[in-house]
Structure formats: structure tokens, C-alpha cells
Amino acid sequence: QVQLVESGGGLAQPGGSLRLSCVASGINVSVKTMGWYRQAPGKQRESVARISEGGSPGYADSVKGRFTISRDNAKNTVYLQMNSLKPEDTAVYFCRAGRGWYFAADSWGQGTQVTVSS
């Protein structure tokens, strides 16, 4: 059974940083596309970043240059380093795992809240 557990969310000031972690069990993150999504209140869930099996990253335009996705295969964990945070980054962040760039046969984590406010 696949399980994805996110952590690292919390309250940050504008311009601050947070690092989210997604620990996977039941799958090997090195052979999956892993991604981060977010959902703000009243809005649809949107893609933030993803990293392919081969290690190629992709980012939403809104986070390019500020967020970095990475993967530690030994720890079976995916990270999202978020710098220069803005209030509009406030959302619940979810981890997703799947096969191929478009996440076939996907699994989701339960989410972690990120709030950016002064």
C-alpha cells in the first residue's frame, strides 16, 4: 500500500523560507514521477513542481526561481524548498506520486498547511 506523508508546513513571513518533505512508503520514489501540488481556499488544486524518474524538474511559472524540488533516493523522500515566500503561496500542499510525467496510477498525501503572513 502506497503512503505519502508530508511535513514541514507552518507559518512563514513574506520573504521567508520553508522546506516541505514527502516521505514515501510502498513505492520507490526513484522510479516514479513525484510532484507537489497546492490548493488555496476556494481555488482548484494546482501543480507547483514535479520531478521525473530521470530527475528532470518542472515548475509552475508562479514559483520558478523561488521553489526547488529535489529527491533523496536513499531516504525515499522528496523535498520542496520554498524561498522568497509570498502571501499568495498560502495553501495546503500535497505530495503526488505516479508513473510517467502525467502521474498515471497516482497516489496522494494528506497535505500540509503553509501560511505566509506577517
DSSP file with accessible surface (Angstrom, degrees, kcal/mol):
  #  RESIDUE AA STRUCTURE BP1 BP2  ACC     N-H-->O    O-->H-N    N-H-->O    O-->H-N    TCO  KAPPA ALPHA  PHI   PSI    X-CA   Y-CA   Z-CA
    1    1 A Q              0   0  223      0, 0.0     2,-0.3     0, 0.0    26,-0.1   0.000 360.0 360.0 360.0 131.2    0.0    0.0    0.0
    2    2 A V        -     0   0   48     24,-0.1     2,-0.4    22,-0.1    24,-0.2  -0.588 360.0-179.7 -80.9 134.7    1.4    3.4   -1.0
    3    3 A Q  E     -A   25   0A 117     22,-2.6    22,-2.3    -2,-0.3     2,-0.5  -0.995  10.0-172.0-135.8 131.4    1.6    6.0    1.6
    4    4 A L  E     -A   24   0A   6     -2,-0.4   106,-0.6   104,-0.4     2,-0.5  -0.992   6.8-169.7-121.5 124.4    2.9    9.6    1.2
    5    5 A V  E     -A   23   0A  60     18,-2.2    18,-2.5    -2,-0.5     2,-0.2  -0.953   5.0-160.1-122.1 114.9    3.4   11.7    4.3
    6    6 A E  E     +A   22   0A   7     -2,-0.5     2,-0.3    16,-0.2    16,-0.2  -0.613  17.9 160.4 -90.9 151.7    4.1   15.4    4.0
    7    7 A S  E     +A   21   0A  58     14,-2.0    14,-2.6    -2,-0.2   105,-0.1  -0.952  37.9  73.3-156.1 170.0    5.6   17.6    6.7
    8    8 A G        +     0   0   37      1,-0.3    11,-0.3    -2,-0.3    14,-0.0   0.360  61.4 131.3 103.4  -5.6    7.4   20.9    7.1
    9    9 A G        +     0   0   29     12,-0.1     2,-0.3     9,-0.1    -1,-0.3  -0.169  22.6 111.7 -71.7 172.9    4.5   23.2    6.7
   10   10 A G  E     -d  114   0B  31    103,-0.9   105,-2.8   102,-0.1     2,-0.5  -0.990  65.3 -34.8 158.4-159.0    3.8   26.1    9.0
   11   11 A L  E     +d  115   0B 128     -2,-0.3     2,-0.3   103,-0.2   105,-0.2  -0.828  53.2 172.4-101.0 130.2    3.8   29.9    9.3
   12   12 A A  E     -d  116   0B  10    103,-2.8   105,-2.3    -2,-0.5     3,-0.1  -0.965  29.1-119.8-133.6 151.4    6.3   31.9    7.5
   13   13 A Q    >   -     0   0  138     -2,-0.3     3,-2.7   103,-0.2    72,-0.2  -0.546  48.1 -82.2 -82.8 154.2    6.8   35.6    6.9
   14   14 A P  T 3  S+     0   0   60      0, 0.0    72,-0.2     0, 0.0    -1,-0.1  -0.347 122.7  24.9 -53.9 134.2    6.8   37.1    3.4
   15   15 A G  T 3  S+     0   0   54     70,-3.3    69,-0.6     1,-0.3    71,-0.1   0.305 103.4 116.5  89.1  -8.6   10.3   36.7    2.0
   16   16 A G    <   -     0   0   23     -3,-2.7    69,-2.3    69,-0.2     2,-0.3  -0.086  57.1-121.8 -83.9-173.4   10.9   33.7    4.3
   17   17 A S        +     0   0   64     66,-0.2     2,-0.3    67,-0.2    66,-0.2  -0.940  21.3 178.2-133.6 152.1   11.6   30.1    3.6
   18   18 A L  E     - B   0  82A  32     64,-2.1    64,-3.2    -2,-0.3     2,-0.5  -0.974  16.9-146.4-143.9 152.7   10.2   26.7    4.3
   19   19 A R  E     - B   0  81A 130    -11,-0.3     2,-0.3    -2,-0.3    62,-0.2  -0.979  13.6-158.2-123.3 120.3   11.2   23.2    3.3
   20   20 A L  E     - B   0  80A   0     60,-2.7    60,-2.2    -2,-0.5     2,-0.4  -0.711   5.8-158.6 -92.7 146.7    8.5   20.6    2.8
   21   21 A S  E     -AB   7  79A  20    -14,-2.6   -14,-2.0    -2,-0.3     2,-0.4  -0.949   9.0-165.5-123.8 146.8    9.2   16.9    2.9
   22   22 A a  E     -AB   6  78A   0     56,-2.3    56,-2.2    -2,-0.4     2,-0.5  -0.940   9.2-163.3-131.9 108.4    7.3   13.9    1.5
   23   23 A V  E     -AB   5  77A  71    -18,-2.5   -18,-2.2    -2,-0.4     2,-0.3  -0.825  12.1-155.5 -94.6 126.6    8.3   10.5    2.9
   24   24 A A  E     +A    4   0A   6     52,-2.5     2,-0.3    -2,-0.5   -20,-0.2  -0.781  15.1 179.3-105.5 145.0    7.1    7.6    0.7
   25   25 A S  E     +A    3   0A  50    -22,-2.3   -22,-2.6    -2,-0.3     3,-0.1  -0.979  68.7  31.0-137.1 149.2    6.4    4.0    1.6
   26   26 A G  S    S+     0   0   61     -2,-0.3     2,-0.3   -24,-0.2   -24,-0.1   0.367 114.9  60.1  86.4  -6.9    5.2    1.2   -0.6
   27   27 A I  S    S-     0   0   27    -24,-0.2     2,-0.6   -26,-0.1    -1,-0.2  -0.954  80.8-120.2-142.2 165.4    6.9    2.8   -3.6
   28   28 A N    >   -     0   0   78     -2,-0.3     3,-1.9     1,-0.1     4,-0.1  -0.935  17.5-155.2-109.2 113.7   10.4    3.7   -4.7
   29   29 A V  G >  S+     0   0    0     -2,-0.6     3,-1.2     1,-0.3    -1,-0.1   0.738  88.2  69.6 -63.9 -20.9   10.5    7.4   -5.4
   30   30 A S  G 3  S+     0   0   31      1,-0.3    -1,-0.3    43,-0.2    43,-0.1   0.710 103.5  42.1 -71.8 -16.2   13.4    7.0   -7.8
   31   31 A V  G <  S+     0   0   86     -3,-1.9     2,-0.3     2,-0.1    -1,-0.3   0.146 108.3  71.8-115.9  20.0   11.2    5.2  -10.3
   32   32 A K  S <  S-     0   0   47     -3,-1.2     2,-0.5    20,-0.1    67,-0.2  -0.905  82.6-113.3-126.7 155.5    8.2    7.5  -10.0
   33   33 A T  E     -E   98   0B   0     65,-2.7    65,-2.0    -2,-0.3     2,-0.4  -0.819  39.8-162.1 -81.2 128.2    7.4   11.0  -11.1
   34   34 A M  E     +EF  97  51B   0     17,-2.3    17,-2.9    -2,-0.5     2,-0.3  -0.932  12.7 175.3-115.7 141.1    7.0   12.9   -7.8
   35   35 A G  E     -EF  96  50B   0     61,-2.8    61,-2.4    -2,-0.4     2,-0.4  -0.933  27.5-135.7-145.0 163.0    5.2   16.2   -7.5
   36   36 A W  E     +EF  95  49B   0     13,-3.2    12,-2.8    -2,-0.3    13,-1.8  -0.984  24.6 177.9-118.7 133.8    4.0   18.9   -5.3
   37   37 A Y  E     -EF  94  47B  21     57,-2.7    57,-2.8    -2,-0.4     2,-0.3  -0.843   9.3-156.5-125.1 163.7    0.5   20.5   -5.7
   38   38 A R  E     -EF  93  46B  12      8,-2.4     8,-3.0    -2,-0.3     2,-0.4  -0.988   7.2-162.8-143.5 154.2   -1.3   23.1   -3.7
   39   39 A Q  E     -E   92   0B  71     53,-2.1    53,-2.4    -2,-0.3     6,-0.2  -0.952   7.8-162.4-140.1 116.9   -4.8   24.2   -3.0
   40   40 A A    >   -     0   0   24      4,-0.4     3,-2.4    -2,-0.4    51,-0.1  -0.606  45.5 -75.5 -91.0 157.6   -5.8   27.5   -1.6
   41   41 A P  T 3  S+     0   0  118      0, 0.0    -1,-0.1     0, 0.0     3,-0.1  -0.269 118.7   6.2 -55.3 130.3   -9.2   28.1   -0.1
   42   42 A G  T 3  S+     0   0   93      1,-0.2     2,-0.3    -3,-0.1    -3,-0.0   0.531 113.6 101.4  76.4   4.8  -11.9   28.5   -2.8
   43   43 A K  S <  S-     0   0  145     -3,-2.4    -1,-0.2     1,-0.0     2,-0.1  -0.822  75.4-101.9-120.9 162.1   -9.4   27.6   -5.5
   44   44 A Q        -     0   0  173     -2,-0.3    -4,-0.4     1,-0.1     2,-0.2  -0.432  45.9 -95.4 -76.2 153.7   -8.7   24.5   -7.6
   45   45 A R        -     0   0   94     -6,-0.2     2,-0.3    -2,-0.1    -6,-0.2  -0.477  49.5-166.1 -66.8 137.3   -5.7   22.3   -6.8
   46   46 A E  E     -F   38   0B  86     -8,-3.0    -8,-2.4    -2,-0.2     2,-0.2  -0.941  23.2-106.4-131.0 152.4   -2.7   23.3   -9.0
   47   47 A S  E     +F   37   0B  39     -2,-0.3   -10,-0.2   -10,-0.2     3,-0.1  -0.543  32.7 172.7 -74.9 137.2    0.6   21.8   -9.9
   48   48 A V  E     -     0   0B   1    -12,-2.8    12,-2.5     1,-0.4     2,-0.3   0.764  61.7 -20.4-108.7 -51.3    3.6   23.5   -8.3
   49   49 A A  E     -FG  36  59B   0    -13,-1.8   -13,-3.2    10,-0.2    -1,-0.4  -0.987  53.9-171.7-158.9 153.9    6.6   21.3   -9.2
   50   50 A R  E     -FG  35  58B  33      8,-2.2     8,-2.2    -2,-0.3     2,-0.4  -0.984  10.0-153.9-147.9 156.9    7.4   17.8  -10.3
   51   51 A I  E     -FG  34  57B  13    -17,-2.9   -17,-2.3    -2,-0.3    19,-0.1  -0.999  19.8-136.6-135.2 128.9   10.5   15.7  -10.8
   52   52 A S    >   -     0   0   17      4,-2.5     3,-1.9    -2,-0.4   -20,-0.1  -0.219  32.1 -98.8 -77.9 171.9   10.6   12.8  -13.3
   53   53 A E  T 3  S+     0   0   73      1,-0.3   -21,-0.1   -22,-0.2    -1,-0.1   0.861 127.2  52.5 -56.4 -34.1   12.1    9.4  -12.8
   54   54 A G  T 3  S-     0   0   72      2,-0.1    -1,-0.3   -23,-0.1   -21,-0.1   0.494 123.8-104.9 -83.2  -4.2   15.2   10.7  -14.6
   55   55 A G    <   +     0   0   30     -3,-1.9    -2,-0.1     1,-0.3    16,-0.1   0.503  69.4 145.9  97.2   5.0   15.5   13.7  -12.4
   56   56 A S        -     0   0   74      1,-0.0    -4,-2.5    -5,-0.0    -1,-0.3  -0.641  35.7-149.1 -78.8 126.4   14.2   16.4  -14.7
   57   57 A P  E     -G   51   0B  72      0, 0.0     2,-0.3     0, 0.0    -6,-0.2  -0.575  13.3-169.4 -94.6 159.2   12.2   19.1  -12.8
   58   58 A G  E     -G   50   0B  20     -8,-2.2    -8,-2.2    -2,-0.2     2,-0.3  -0.990   6.8-167.0-143.7 144.5    9.3   21.2  -13.9
   59   59 A Y  E     -G   49   0B  61     -2,-0.3   -10,-0.2   -10,-0.2     2,-0.1  -0.966  26.4-110.8-133.5 150.2    7.8   24.2  -12.2
   60   60 A A    >>  -     0   0   25    -12,-2.5     3,-1.8    -2,-0.3     4,-1.0  -0.483  37.1-117.7 -69.2 148.1    4.7   26.4  -12.4
   61   61 A D  T 34 S+     0   0  131      1,-0.3     3,-0.5     2,-0.2    -1,-0.1   0.852 112.0  64.0 -57.6 -32.9    5.5   29.8  -13.7
   62   62 A S  T 34 S+     0   0   58      1,-0.2    -1,-0.3     3,-0.0   -14,-0.1   0.671 112.6  32.3 -68.4 -16.8    4.4   31.3  -10.4
   63   63 A V  T X> S+     0   0    0     -3,-1.8     3,-2.4   -15,-0.2     4,-2.3   0.446  82.7 129.0-119.4  -2.8    7.2   29.6   -8.4
   64   64 A K  T 3< S+     0   0  120     -4,-1.0     4,-0.1    -3,-0.5    -3,-0.0  -0.285  80.9  15.3 -57.8 133.6   10.1   29.5  -10.9
   65   65 A G  T 34 S+     0   0   88      2,-0.4    -1,-0.3     1,-0.1     3,-0.1   0.302 126.2  59.6  85.6  -9.2   13.2   30.8   -9.4
   66   66 A R  T <4 S+     0   0   25     -3,-2.4    17,-2.0     1,-0.2     2,-0.3   0.701  97.7  51.6-117.5 -35.6   11.8   30.6   -5.9
   67   67 A F  E  <  -C   82   0A   3     -4,-2.3    -2,-0.4    15,-0.2     2,-0.4  -0.824  59.6-167.2-108.7 147.3   11.0   26.9   -5.3
   68   68 A T  E     -C   81   0A  73     13,-2.4    13,-3.0    -2,-0.3     2,-0.4  -0.992   6.7-155.0-135.2 126.9   13.2   23.9   -5.9
   69   69 A I  E     +C   80   0A   8     -2,-0.4     2,-0.3    11,-0.2    11,-0.2  -0.798  22.7 166.6 -98.4 139.9   12.1   20.2   -5.9
   70   70 A S  E     -C   79   0A  51      9,-1.8     9,-2.8    -2,-0.4     2,-0.4  -0.947  22.3-141.7-147.2 169.6   14.6   17.5   -5.1
   71   71 A R  E     -C   78   0A  54     -2,-0.3     2,-0.6     7,-0.2     7,-0.2  -0.997   5.2-160.5-140.6 135.7   14.7   13.9   -4.2
   72   72 A D  E  >> -C   77   0A  52      5,-3.2     5,-2.0    -2,-0.4     4,-0.6  -0.925   9.2-172.4-114.4 101.2   16.8   11.7   -1.8
   73   73 A N  T >45S+     0   0   80     -2,-0.6     3,-0.6     1,-0.2   -43,-0.2   0.852  82.8  58.0 -64.8 -34.3   16.5    8.2   -3.1
   74   74 A A  T 345S+     0   0  101      1,-0.2    -1,-0.2    -3,-0.1    -2,-0.0   0.853 115.5  36.3 -64.6 -32.8   18.3    6.8    0.0
   75   75 A K  T 345S-     0   0  132     -3,-0.5    -1,-0.2     2,-0.2    -2,-0.2   0.420 104.2-129.9 -97.2  -1.3   15.6    8.3    2.3
   76   76 A N  T <<5 +     0   0   34     -4,-0.6   -52,-2.5    -3,-0.6     2,-0.4   0.896  65.8 132.4  52.1  45.7   12.8    7.7   -0.2
   77   77 A T  E   < -BC  23  72A   7     -5,-2.0    -5,-3.2   -54,-0.2     2,-0.4  -0.954  47.8-154.8-134.1 143.6   11.9   11.3    0.3
   78   78 A V  E     -BC  22  71A   0    -56,-2.2   -56,-2.3    -2,-0.4     2,-0.3  -0.942  17.1-158.9-117.7 142.3   11.0   14.3   -2.0
   79   79 A Y  E     -BC  21  70A  22     -9,-2.8    -9,-1.8    -2,-0.4     2,-0.4  -0.838  14.9-158.3-119.8 155.8   11.5   17.9   -0.9
   80   80 A L  E     -BC  20  69A   0    -60,-2.2   -60,-2.7    -2,-0.3     2,-0.6  -0.925  11.9-160.8-131.7 106.7   10.2   21.2   -1.9
   81   81 A Q  E     -BC  19  68A  60    -13,-3.0   -13,-2.4    -2,-0.4     2,-0.6  -0.808  10.4-166.0 -85.8 121.4   12.5   24.1   -0.9
   82   82 A M  E     +BC  18  67A   0    -64,-3.2   -64,-2.1    -2,-0.6     2,-0.3  -0.946  11.6 172.3-116.8 115.1   10.4   27.3   -0.9
   83   83 A N        +     0   0   58    -17,-2.0   -66,-0.2    -2,-0.6   -67,-0.2  -0.756  59.1  25.4-115.8 164.9   12.2   30.6   -0.8
   84   84 A S  S    S-     0   0   69    -69,-0.6    -1,-0.2    -2,-0.3   -67,-0.2   0.907  85.2-158.9  49.4  49.1   11.1   34.2   -1.1
   85   85 A L        -     0   0    3    -69,-2.3   -70,-3.3    -3,-0.2   -69,-0.2  -0.242   8.9-159.5 -64.1 146.9    7.6   33.2    0.0
   86   86 A K    >   -     0   0   85    -72,-0.2     3,-2.5   -71,-0.1     4,-0.3  -0.878  32.0-110.8-122.4 156.5    4.7   35.4   -0.8
   87   87 A P  G >  S+     0   0   70      0, 0.0     3,-1.9     0, 0.0    29,-0.4   0.847 117.1  63.7 -55.4 -32.5    1.2   35.6    0.8
   88   88 A E  G 3  S+     0   0  127      1,-0.3   -48,-0.0    27,-0.1    -3,-0.0   0.549  87.7  70.4 -72.8  -4.7   -0.2   34.1   -2.4
   89   89 A D  G <  S+     0   0    0     -3,-2.5    -1,-0.3    27,-0.1     2,-0.2   0.536  70.5 120.2 -82.6  -6.9    1.8   30.9   -1.7
   90   90 A T    <   +     0   0   37     -3,-1.9     2,-0.3    -4,-0.3    25,-0.2  -0.416  41.3 105.1 -61.9 124.7   -0.6   30.2    1.3
   91   91 A A  E    S- H   0 114B   2     23,-2.0    23,-2.8    -2,-0.2     2,-0.5  -0.963  76.5 -79.4-178.8 171.0   -2.3   26.9    0.6
   92   92 A V  E     -EH  39 113B  40    -53,-2.4   -53,-2.1    -2,-0.3     2,-0.5  -0.858  48.2-146.2 -88.5 127.9   -2.4   23.2    1.6
   93   93 A Y  E     -EH  38 112B   0     19,-3.1    19,-2.0    -2,-0.5     2,-0.4  -0.866  14.6-165.8-103.3 131.6    0.5   21.5   -0.2
   94   94 A F  E     -E   37   0B  22    -57,-2.8   -57,-2.7    -2,-0.5     2,-0.3  -0.892  14.0-137.7-118.9 145.2    0.1   17.9   -1.3
   95   95 A a  E     -E   36   0B   0     -2,-0.4    14,-2.4   -59,-0.2     2,-0.4  -0.779  22.5-169.8 -97.0 142.2    2.6   15.3   -2.5
   96   96 A R  E     -EI  35 108B  44    -61,-2.4   -61,-2.8    -2,-0.3     2,-0.4  -0.992   7.2-169.5-135.8 142.6    1.7   13.2   -5.5
   97   97 A A  E     +EI  34 107B   2     10,-2.3    10,-2.2    -2,-0.4     2,-0.3  -0.984  21.4 138.4-130.7 141.7    3.4   10.1   -7.0
   98   98 A G  E     -E   33   0B   1    -65,-2.0   -65,-2.7    -2,-0.4     2,-0.5  -0.970  50.4 -81.3-165.5-177.6    2.7    8.4  -10.3
   99   99 A R  E   >S- I   0 104B 144      5,-2.6     5,-2.4    -2,-0.3     3,-0.3  -0.837  90.1  -5.5-102.1 125.7    4.0    6.7  -13.4
  100  100 A G  T > 5S-     0   0   25     -2,-0.5     3,-1.9     3,-0.2   -67,-0.2   0.010 103.3 -58.2  79.2 170.4    5.3    8.9  -16.1
  101  101 A W  T 3 5S+     0   0   92      1,-0.3    -1,-0.2     2,-0.1   -69,-0.0   0.762 135.2  51.2 -60.9 -24.1    5.2   12.7  -16.4
  102  102 A Y  T 3 5S-     0   0  189     -3,-0.3    -1,-0.3     4,-0.0    -2,-0.1   0.157 112.1-114.5-107.0  22.2    1.4   12.7  -16.1
  103  103 A F  T X 5 -     0   0    5     -3,-1.9     3,-0.6    -5,-0.2    -3,-0.2   0.869  36.8-166.0  58.4  49.0    1.1   10.6  -13.0
  104  104 A A  E 3 <S+I   99   0B  41     -5,-2.4    -5,-2.6     1,-0.2    -1,-0.1  -0.351  75.0  12.5 -61.6 145.7   -0.6    7.5  -14.2
  105  105 A A  E 3  S-     0   0B  75     -7,-0.2    -1,-0.2     1,-0.1    -2,-0.1   0.940 100.9-168.1  51.8  56.2   -1.9    5.3  -11.3
  106  106 A D  E <   -     0   0B  60     -3,-0.6     2,-0.3    -4,-0.1    -8,-0.2  -0.242  22.9-158.9 -84.1 163.6   -1.3    8.1   -8.9
  107  107 A S  E     -I   97   0B  35    -10,-2.2   -10,-2.3    -2,-0.0     2,-0.3  -0.974   9.8-154.1-134.1 151.2   -1.2    8.4   -5.1
  108  108 A W  E     -I   96   0B  88     -2,-0.3  -104,-0.4   -12,-0.2   -12,-0.2  -0.916   9.1-133.4-127.4 150.8   -1.7   11.5   -2.9
  109  109 A G        -     0   0   11    -14,-2.4  -104,-0.2    -2,-0.3     3,-0.1  -0.322  33.0-106.4 -86.8-178.3   -0.6   12.5    0.5
  110  110 A Q        -     0   0  115   -106,-0.6  -105,-0.1     1,-0.2   -16,-0.1   0.605  60.9-118.1 -90.2 -13.1   -2.8   14.1    3.1
  111  111 A G        -     0   0   12    -16,-0.1     2,-0.4   -19,-0.0   -17,-0.2   0.067  14.2-124.3  98.0 154.8   -1.4   17.6    2.8
  112  112 A T  E     - H   0  93B  22    -19,-2.0   -19,-3.1  -105,-0.1     2,-0.4  -0.998  26.3-119.0-138.6 137.2    0.5   20.1    4.9
  113  113 A Q  E     - H   0  92B  88     -2,-0.4  -103,-0.9   -21,-0.2     2,-0.5  -0.603  24.0-171.1 -82.4 132.0   -0.6   23.7    5.5
  114  114 A V  E     -dH  10  91B   0    -23,-2.8   -23,-2.0    -2,-0.4     2,-0.5  -0.990   4.4-176.3-119.6 125.0    1.6   26.6    4.5
  115  115 A T  E     -d   11   0B  49   -105,-2.8  -103,-2.8    -2,-0.5     2,-0.6  -0.989   8.1-166.8-124.5 125.3    0.7   30.1    5.6
  116  116 A V  E     +d   12   0B   4     -2,-0.5     2,-0.3   -29,-0.4  -103,-0.2  -0.948  33.4 131.1-114.1 112.8    2.6   33.1    4.6
  117  117 A S              0   0   64   -105,-2.3    -2,-0.1    -2,-0.6   -31,-0.0  -0.988 360.0 360.0-159.4 148.9    1.7   36.2    6.6
  118  118 A S              0   0  132     -2,-0.3  -105,-0.1  -105,-0.2    -1,-0.1   0.430 360.0 360.0 -93.1 360.0    3.3   39.0    8.5
